[in-house]
């Protein structure tokens, strides 16, 4: 589905699928704009050359005083 083909009804269906059934039409419009923007940004990312090593690693560590 092309991004321009997304409708408010598509957003309502997607939201309902994940349990967000109480969104207002204003919220659904915001979700539609955000979804279109995210898909447009994702389409511009050069992912063809990515390898597993390109995945960012997030490492978190607690200090010793926290572990006591």
GINORKA-V729585 format. One record per residue. N is the residue number from 1. SS is DSSP state (H for helix, E for strand, L for the rest). PHI is phi as a letter, one per 30 degrees, with the letter a starting at -180 (none if undefined). OMEGA is omega in whole degrees, -180 to 180 (none if undefined). Layout:
BEGIN
N_SS_PHI_OMEGA ; N_SS_PHI_OMEGA
END
This chain:
BEGIN
1_L_none_177 ; 2_L_d_-178 ; 3_H_e_-179 ; 4_H_d_180 ; 5_H_d_179 ; 6_L_d_179 ; 7_L_b_177 ; 8_H_d_178 ; 9_H_d_175 ; 10_H_d_179 ; 11_H_d_179 ; 12_H_e_180 ; 13_H_d_178 ; 14_H_d_-180 ; 15_H_d_179 ; 16_H_d_-180 ; 17_H_d_-180 ; 18_L_c_175 ; 19_L_i_-180 ; 20_L_c_-172 ; 21_L_d_-177 ; 22_L_c_178 ; 23_L_d_176 ; 24_L_d_177 ; 25_H_d_177 ; 26_H_d_177 ; 27_H_d_-180 ; 28_H_d_176 ; 29_H_d_178 ; 30_H_d_178 ; 31_H_d_178 ; 32_H_d_178 ; 33_H_d_-180 ; 34_H_d_180 ; 35_H_d_177 ; 36_H_d_-180 ; 37_H_d_-180 ; 38_H_d_179 ; 39_H_d_178 ; 40_H_d_178 ; 41_H_d_-180 ; 42_H_d_-180 ; 43_H_d_-179 ; 44_H_d_-178 ; 45_L_d_178 ; 46_L_d_-175 ; 47_L_c_-177 ; 48_L_d_-176 ; 49_L_c_-177 ; 50_L_d_176 ; 51_L_b_-179 ; 52_H_e_-179 ; 53_H_d_180 ; 54_H_d_179 ; 55_L_d_180 ; 56_L_d_178 ; 57_L_c_178 ; 58_L_c_-178 ; 59_L_c_179 ; 60_L_b_-177 ; 61_L_b_175 ; 62_L_d_175 ; 63_L_d_-178 ; 64_H_e_-178 ; 65_H_d_179 ; 66_H_d_-174 ; 67_L_d_-178 ; 68_L_d_none
END
